Amino acid sequence: MDMKYHETVSKMEKMKVNKEYIQGWIGGYLDNPTREEQRLNEAYDAGYEDGKSHNADNFSSWVAG
């Protein structure tokens, strides 16, 4: 079991990070294909790129205001 994945997703949810960013991060981390083009957005793309590189350092800039 990958504890980094679970800890990071839990932390993002508790901090109320943008849901699109979280979905992108999860998809990238799990190496899923990206969404269809019409459903892509800036938050999802940023999350996907961070998740793909297993980077948990950038999500604080996506905390919902």
C-alpha positions in Angstrom: 0.0 0.0 0.0 1.3 3.4 -1.0 1.1 5.6 2.2 2.4 8.7 0.4 -0.7 8.6 -1.9 -3.2 8.2 0.9 -1.5 10.8 3.2 -1.3 13.3 0.4 -4.9 12.9 -0.8 -6.1 13.1 2.8 -4.1 16.3 3.5 -5.3 17.9 0.3 -9.0 17.1 1.2 -8.5 18.5 4.7 -6.9 21.7 3.4 -9.9 22.0 0.9 -7.6 22.0 -2.2 -9.5 22.6 -5.5 -11.3 19.4 -6.3 -10.2 19.5 -10.0 -6.6 19.7 -8.8 -7.1 16.7 -6.6 -8.7 14.7 -9.4 -5.8 15.6 -11.7 -3.2 14.7 -9.0 -4.8 11.3 -8.4 -5.0 10.6 -12.1 -1.4 11.5 -12.7 -0.1 9.7 -9.6 -1.8 6.5 -10.7 -0.6 7.0 -14.3 -4.2 7.1 -15.6 -4.8 8.7 -19.0 -5.8 12.4 -18.9 -9.4 13.4 -19.3 -11.1 14.2 -22.6 -10.0 17.5 -23.9 -13.3 19.3 -23.3 -13.1 18.4 -19.5 -9.5 19.7 -19.0 -8.9 22.9 -17.1 -5.9 24.6 -15.5 -6.4 23.1 -12.0 -6.7 19.6 -13.4 -3.7 20.0 -15.6 -1.5 21.3 -12.8 -2.6 18.5 -10.5 -2.0 15.9 -13.2 1.5 17.1 -13.8 2.3 17.1 -10.1 0.8 13.7 -9.5 2.7 12.3 -12.5 6.0 13.3 -11.0 4.8 12.3 -7.5 5.2 15.9 -6.4 3.3 17.0 -3.3 4.9 20.4 -2.9 2.6 22.6 -5.1 -0.9 21.9 -4.0 -1.0 24.6 -1.3 -1.4 27.2 -4.1 -4.7 25.4 -5.1 -6.4 25.8 -1.7 -10.0 27.0 -2.3 -10.6 30.5 -1.0 
